[in-house]
Amino acid sequence: MKPEQSLPIRCDFCGACVAVCPVDAIQLDEAHWRLFAERCTQCEACVMVCPMNALEMKHEEPV
């Protein structure tokens, strides 16, 4: 699993997800966010704290 932006895009770039991520897996600039998936521990803190419900956990498809 990994956090992904939910559709429709609701992010208002408030930075709440960045502030709670214990492993600095999310980077935010003025109009974009980036997930460093290799750092993500799937704790879901970013999903739970987002006031816009802009993130959700997605299961990765098996290869």
LINWOTA-V651878 format. One record per backbone hydrogen bond with DSSP energy under -1.0 kcal/mol. NH is the residue of the N-H (numbers start at 1). CO is the residue of the C=O. Records with the same first field share a line. If there is no record, write none. Layout:
# LINWOTA-V651878
NH->CO  CO
This chain:
# LINWOTA-V651878
2->58
4->56
6->54
19->15
20->16
21->17
27->34
29->32
34->27
36->25
37->35
39->36
40->36
48->44
49->45
50->46
53->50
56->4
58->2
